[in-house]
Amino acid sequence: MKDVAKDTTLVHAGRDPRANHGIVNPPVYHCSTVLFPTLDALEDSDRRSFEIINYGRVGTPTTFAFEQAAAELEGGFRAVNTGSGLSAIATALSAFTKAGDHVLITDTAYGPTRRFANETLIPYGVEVEFFDPCVGAGISALLRPNTRVVFLESPGSLTFEIQDVPAIAKAAKAVGAVVMIDNTWATPLFFRPFEHGVDVSIHAATKYMVGHADAMLGIIVCRDEATWTTVKKTATRFGVCAGPDDLFLGLRGLRTLSVRLKQHQESALILADWLAARPEVSRVLHPARADFPGHALWKRDFTGSSGLFSALLNPVPRAALAAMLDGLELFGLGYSWGGFESLILPARPAGVRTATRWTEPGPLLRLHAGLEHPDDLIRDLDNAFRRLNAAL
């Protein structure tokens, strides 16, 4: 059926029960070697290795099912799977850059993205420049004839700046640059990159797509065939691929992505509003709140918000912050996000900014609202603030 709602796409994309004995979910193919009945078949598979089953690393029915589902959900031509979100970022950037190229990356990119650019692209001869995420159409002043890639992440990591993606994409296209975005926060349900001029959309599928904190997975969705072919060839040369069980867990997670995101969104907004009223909190960084500086852009381009946001505290001694965080019962203290569990992480944006300055004196807490009842999460945070205040 054509033109169905995204909720329906999530349920049906990448499935073909009639081809699998009526079984609802695609089977998990554990595969390295593929056998061919004849020499003609073997040679044909080498000529069409991206289209048929040739070798386990290049693709299996499990691989194709997840890639098809992700591409269909995001409205892209095809997708390329990877073993993690960082692997997806590194593969995409490597696919379109070489020595002598210039790359622009938002200053609020995911920390490992910045490290890959600084510690891998630059030593290989690629010139990397970080830019203010709020630059908008002003990015034209930074573009050069050799600018090959403009890399976006909206909202920005940790501090959630919303970028004017259509304006940046329009300017980038004027010099022939490939526009990439890390769309993990919004997922294809809340932001449609290809409708805003993006060429490559990257997801740490580890997070919301898998949704259960039990698999490492990445996906690169490409606007058109030429872009996809470039990315696929790079992934194949690098030997990049996800494991079959993780791909299956990605497919499983997609089926419930919509219902989970609704709860993540609702709980995060409840927590954000509660935190904004706390005397210990200087301000809340959540794009869907009307007081957020980039709210107008978020409202224009996005259709929802996920469970991740930050709260800036008033300055407190480290011992008081430790007392607050160490006794949490429901919020886990750890990296990543997008699973069913609530998480909290202290962060220092000043240490990972070069094009902009982060001068806030208080600690920043990144929170992920999981699927617990928001009233219970508020009680956990309320008790945490009691411990913080008692330690002052």
C-alpha positions as CSV (number, residue, x, y, z in Angstrom):
1,M,0.0,0.0,0.0
2,K,1.4,3.4,-1.0
3,D,1.3,6.7,1.0
4,V,0.8,5.1,4.4
5,A,1.5,6.8,7.7
6,K,5.0,6.4,9.2
7,D,3.5,4.3,12.0
8,T,2.4,1.8,9.4
9,T,5.8,1.9,7.6
10,L,7.5,1.0,10.9
11,V,5.4,-2.2,11.2
12,H,5.7,-3.4,7.6
13,A,9.0,-2.1,6.2
14,G,11.7,-4.8,5.7
15,R,9.3,-7.7,6.2
16,D,8.2,-10.3,3.6
17,P,6.4,-13.2,5.4
18,R,5.5,-14.8,2.1
19,A,9.1,-15.3,1.2
20,N,9.8,-16.8,4.7
21,H,7.2,-19.5,5.1
22,G,4.7,-17.0,6.6
23,I,7.0,-16.1,9.5
24,V,6.3,-12.6,10.6
25,N,9.9,-11.4,11.3
26,P,12.8,-11.8,8.8
27,P,15.1,-14.7,9.9
28,V,18.6,-14.0,11.2
29,Y,21.2,-15.2,8.7
30,H,24.6,-16.0,10.3
31,C,26.7,-16.0,7.2
32,S,30.2,-15.7,5.9
33,T,30.6,-18.0,2.9
34,V,27.9,-18.2,0.1
35,L,28.0,-21.2,-2.2
36,F,27.1,-21.0,-5.9
37,P,25.9,-23.8,-8.1
38,T,27.9,-22.9,-11.2
39,L,30.8,-20.8,-12.4
40,D,28.4,-18.5,-14.2
41,A,26.5,-17.9,-11.0
42,L,29.7,-17.2,-9.1
43,E,30.9,-14.7,-11.7
44,D,27.5,-13.1,-11.9
45,S,27.5,-12.5,-8.1
46,D,30.9,-10.7,-8.4
47,R,29.5,-8.4,-11.1
48,R,26.4,-7.7,-9.0
49,S,27.7,-8.1,-5.4
50,F,25.6,-5.1,-4.1
51,E,22.4,-6.5,-5.6
52,I,22.4,-10.2,-4.7
53,I,23.9,-12.4,-1.9
54,N,27.6,-12.6,-2.6
55,Y,29.4,-12.7,0.7
56,G,28.3,-12.3,4.3
57,R,30.1,-9.0,4.9
58,V,28.6,-7.4,1.8
59,G,25.0,-8.3,2.7
60,T,22.5,-10.9,3.6
61,P,18.7,-11.0,3.7
62,T,18.9,-9.8,7.3
63,T,21.1,-6.9,6.2
64,F,18.9,-5.9,3.3
65,A,15.8,-6.1,5.5
66,F,17.1,-3.5,8.0
67,E,18.5,-1.3,5.3
68,Q,15.3,-1.4,3.4
69,A,13.3,-0.5,6.5
70,A,15.5,2.4,7.4
71,A,15.6,3.8,3.9
72,E,11.8,3.5,3.5
73,L,11.2,5.2,6.8
74,E,13.4,8.1,6.0
75,G,12.4,8.5,2.4
76,G,15.9,7.8,1.0
77,F,17.1,5.8,-2.0
78,R,18.9,3.0,-0.1
79,A,20.9,2.6,3.2
80,V,24.2,1.1,4.3
81,N,24.5,-0.6,7.7
82,T,27.5,-0.3,10.0
83,G,28.5,-1.7,13.4
84,S,27.9,1.5,15.4
85,G,26.9,5.1,15.1
86,L,30.5,6.3,15.1
87,S,31.3,3.7,12.3
88,A,28.4,5.2,10.3
89,I,29.8,8.7,10.8
90,A,33.4,7.7,9.9
91,T,32.3,5.7,6.9
92,A,30.2,8.6,5.5
93,L,32.9,11.2,6.0
94,S,35.5,8.9,4.5
95,A,33.4,8.2,1.5
96,F,33.4,11.8,0.3
97,T,36.8,13.2,1.4
98,K,40.4,13.0,0.3
99,A,43.7,14.8,0.9
100,G,43.3,18.5,0.0
101,D,39.5,18.7,0.7
102,H,37.9,21.1,3.1
103,V,35.2,19.9,5.5
104,L,32.9,22.0,7.6
105,I,31.5,20.4,10.8
106,T,29.2,21.9,13.3
107,D,30.9,22.9,16.5
108,T,28.2,21.0,18.5
109,A,28.8,17.7,16.9
110,Y,28.9,14.4,18.9
111,G,32.3,14.2,20.7
112,P,33.6,11.1,18.8
113,T,32.7,12.8,15.5
114,R,35.0,15.7,16.5
115,R,37.7,13.2,17.5
116,F,37.5,11.3,14.2
117,A,37.8,14.5,12.3
118,N,40.8,15.8,14.3
119,E,42.6,12.5,14.7
120,T,41.9,10.7,11.4
121,L,40.8,13.1,8.7
122,I,43.3,15.9,9.5
123,P,46.3,13.5,9.6
124,Y,45.1,12.1,6.2
125,G,45.3,15.6,4.7
126,V,41.7,16.8,5.0
127,E,41.3,20.3,6.3
128,V,38.6,20.4,9.0
129,E,36.9,23.5,10.1
130,F,34.3,23.7,12.9
131,F,31.5,26.3,12.6
132,D,29.0,28.0,14.8
133,P,25.8,25.9,14.7
134,C,23.7,29.0,14.6
135,V,25.4,30.4,11.5
136,G,22.5,29.6,9.1
137,A,22.9,31.1,5.6
138,G,26.0,32.9,6.9
139,I,27.9,29.6,6.3
140,S,28.4,30.9,2.7
141,A,31.3,32.9,4.1
142,L,33.1,29.7,5.2
143,L,32.5,27.7,2.0
144,R,35.4,27.3,-0.4
145,P,35.7,25.7,-3.9
146,N,37.2,22.7,-2.3
147,T,34.6,22.3,0.5
148,R,33.5,18.7,0.0
149,V,31.3,18.0,3.0
150,V,29.2,20.1,5.4
151,F,28.3,18.0,8.4
152,L,25.4,18.9,10.6
153,E,23.9,17.7,13.8
154,S,20.6,19.2,14.8
155,P,19.9,19.6,17.7
156,G,23.5,19.8,18.7
157,S,25.2,17.4,21.1
158,L,24.9,18.3,24.8
159,T,23.6,21.9,24.3
160,F,20.9,21.2,21.6
161,E,21.3,24.2,19.2
162,I,18.9,23.9,16.3
163,Q,20.5,24.5,12.9
164,D,18.8,26.2,9.9
165,V,19.3,23.1,7.8
166,P,17.6,24.3,4.6
167,A,19.6,27.5,4.6
168,I,22.9,25.7,5.2
169,A,22.1,23.0,2.6
170,K,21.2,25.6,0.0
171,A,24.5,27.4,0.5
172,A,26.5,24.2,0.5
173,K,25.0,23.0,-2.8
174,A,26.2,26.2,-4.4
175,V,29.8,24.9,-4.1
176,G,28.9,21.2,-4.8
177,A,29.4,20.1,-1.2
178,V,27.7,17.0,0.2
179,V,25.4,17.8,3.1
180,M,25.3,15.2,5.9
181,I,23.4,15.2,9.2
182,D,23.4,13.1,12.3
183,N,19.7,12.6,12.7
184,T,19.8,10.3,15.8
185,W,18.0,12.7,18.2
186,A,15.0,13.3,16.0
187,T,14.8,9.9,14.2
188,P,13.1,9.9,10.8
189,L,9.8,10.3,12.6
190,F,10.5,13.8,13.9
191,F,12.8,15.3,11.2
192,R,12.9,14.5,7.4
193,P,16.4,15.4,6.2
194,F,15.9,14.8,2.5
195,E,13.0,17.3,2.5
196,H,15.4,20.0,3.8
197,G,18.2,19.6,1.3
198,V,20.3,16.9,3.1
199,D,22.1,14.2,1.0
200,V,23.2,11.7,3.7
201,S,21.4,11.0,7.0
202,I,23.2,9.2,9.7
203,H,21.9,7.4,12.7
204,A,23.4,5.8,15.7
205,A,20.8,3.0,15.5
206,T,22.2,1.8,18.8
207,K,19.9,4.4,20.4
208,Y,16.3,4.9,19.5
209,M,16.1,2.5,16.6
210,V,17.3,-0.4,18.7
211,G,15.7,1.1,21.7
212,H,16.7,-1.5,24.3
213,A,20.4,-0.7,25.2
214,D,21.5,-4.1,24.0
215,A,23.0,-3.7,20.5
216,M,25.6,-1.6,18.7
217,L,24.3,-0.5,15.2
218,G,24.6,2.3,12.7
219,I,22.8,3.2,9.5
220,I,23.6,5.6,6.7
221,V,20.6,6.6,4.5
222,C,21.4,8.2,1.1
223,R,19.3,10.5,-1.0
224,D,20.1,9.0,-4.4
225,E,21.7,6.1,-6.1
226,A,25.0,7.9,-6.8
227,T,25.4,8.9,-3.2
228,W,24.5,5.4,-2.0
229,T,27.0,3.7,-4.4
230,T,29.8,5.9,-3.1
231,V,29.0,5.1,0.6
232,K,28.5,1.4,-0.1
233,K,31.8,1.0,-1.9
234,T,33.6,2.8,1.0
235,A,31.9,0.5,3.6
236,T,32.9,-2.5,1.6
237,R,36.5,-1.4,1.2
238,F,36.7,-0.8,5.0
239,G,35.1,-4.1,5.8
240,V,32.3,-2.3,7.6
241,C,29.2,-4.4,8.5
242,A,27.0,-5.0,11.5
243,G,26.5,-8.5,13.0
244,P,23.3,-10.4,12.1
245,D,21.9,-10.5,15.6
246,D,22.3,-6.7,16.0
247,L,20.6,-6.1,12.7
248,F,17.7,-8.2,13.8
249,L,17.5,-6.3,17.1
250,G,17.4,-3.1,15.0
251,L,14.5,-4.4,13.0
252,R,12.7,-5.4,16.3
253,G,13.3,-2.0,17.7
254,L,11.9,-0.2,14.7
255,R,8.5,-1.9,15.1
256,T,7.9,0.0,18.4
257,L,9.8,3.2,17.7
258,S,6.7,5.3,17.3
259,V,5.0,4.3,20.6
260,R,8.3,4.5,22.5
261,L,9.1,8.0,21.2
262,K,5.7,9.3,22.2
263,Q,6.4,8.3,25.8
264,H,10.0,9.6,25.7
265,Q,8.8,12.9,24.3
266,E,6.0,13.3,26.9
267,S,8.2,12.4,29.9
268,A,11.1,14.6,28.8
269,L,8.8,17.6,28.5
270,I,7.3,16.9,31.9
271,L,10.8,16.6,33.4
272,A,12.0,19.7,31.6
273,D,9.1,21.8,32.9
274,W,9.7,20.6,36.5
275,L,13.4,21.2,36.3
276,A,12.9,24.7,34.9
277,A,11.0,25.6,38.1
278,R,13.7,24.4,40.4
279,P,15.8,27.0,42.2
280,E,19.0,24.9,41.7
281,V,18.5,25.1,37.9
282,S,19.8,28.0,35.9
283,R,18.0,27.0,32.7
284,V,16.8,24.0,30.7
285,L,18.0,23.3,27.2
286,H,15.1,21.6,25.4
287,P,14.3,22.7,21.8
288,A,10.5,22.1,22.3
289,R,10.3,24.6,25.1
290,A,9.1,28.1,24.1
291,D,12.0,29.7,26.0
292,F,14.7,27.8,24.1
293,P,16.7,30.1,21.7
294,G,16.2,27.8,18.7
295,H,12.6,27.0,19.4
296,A,11.2,28.8,16.3
297,L,13.5,26.8,14.0
298,W,12.6,23.6,15.8
299,K,8.8,24.4,15.4
300,R,9.3,25.1,11.7
301,D,11.3,22.0,10.8
302,F,10.6,19.3,13.3
303,T,7.4,17.4,14.1
304,G,8.3,16.2,17.6
305,S,11.0,15.9,20.2
306,S,12.7,12.9,21.7
307,G,13.7,12.2,25.3
308,L,17.1,13.8,25.4
309,F,17.7,17.3,26.8
310,S,20.0,19.1,29.3
311,A,19.7,21.2,32.5
312,L,22.2,23.8,33.5
313,L,22.7,24.0,37.3
314,N,23.8,26.9,39.3
315,P,27.5,26.6,40.3
316,V,28.0,24.0,43.1
317,P,31.1,22.2,44.5
318,R,31.9,18.9,42.9
319,A,31.2,17.1,46.3
320,A,27.6,18.4,46.2
321,L,27.2,17.3,42.6
322,A,28.5,13.9,43.5
323,A,26.1,13.6,46.4
324,M,23.3,14.4,44.0
325,L,24.2,11.9,41.4
326,D,25.6,9.0,43.4
327,G,22.3,8.3,45.2
328,L,20.0,8.2,42.2
329,E,17.8,5.1,42.1
330,L,16.1,5.3,38.7
331,F,18.4,7.4,36.6
332,G,21.5,5.6,35.6
333,L,24.8,7.4,35.4
334,G,26.2,6.4,32.0
335,Y,26.9,7.2,28.4
336,S,24.6,6.6,25.4
337,W,20.8,7.1,25.4
338,G,17.7,6.1,23.5
339,G,17.0,2.9,25.4
340,F,14.0,2.2,27.7
341,E,16.0,3.4,30.8
342,S,16.5,6.9,32.1
343,L,20.0,8.2,32.1
344,I,21.9,11.3,33.4
345,L,25.4,12.5,32.5
346,P,27.4,15.5,33.7
347,A,29.1,17.2,30.7
348,R,31.6,20.0,30.1
349,P,30.8,21.6,26.7
350,A,33.6,24.1,27.0
351,G,36.1,21.3,26.5
352,V,34.6,20.3,23.1
353,R,34.0,23.7,21.5
354,T,36.4,25.7,19.3
355,A,34.3,27.8,16.9
356,T,32.0,29.0,19.8
357,R,32.6,29.6,23.5
358,W,30.7,27.9,26.4
359,T,31.0,30.2,29.4
360,E,28.3,29.0,31.7
361,P,29.9,28.5,35.2
362,G,27.6,25.8,36.5
363,P,27.6,22.1,35.7
364,L,25.5,20.8,32.8
365,L,23.5,17.6,33.2
366,R,22.3,15.7,30.1
367,L,19.2,13.7,30.9
368,H,17.4,11.0,28.9
369,A,13.8,10.4,29.9
370,G,13.2,6.7,29.7
371,L,9.9,4.8,29.8
372,E,9.5,4.9,33.6
373,H,6.5,6.9,34.9
374,P,7.5,10.6,35.0
375,D,6.2,11.0,38.6
376,D,8.7,8.4,39.8
377,L,11.5,10.1,37.8
378,I,10.6,13.4,39.4
379,R,10.8,11.8,42.9
380,D,14.2,10.5,42.1
381,L,15.4,13.9,41.0
382,D,13.7,15.7,43.9
383,N,15.6,13.4,46.3
384,A,18.8,14.1,44.4
385,F,18.4,17.8,44.9
386,R,17.8,17.3,48.6
387,R,21.2,15.5,48.7
388,L,22.8,18.3,46.7
389,N,21.5,21.0,49.1
390,A,22.4,19.0,52.2
391,A,26.0,18.8,50.9
392,L,26.4,22.6,50.4
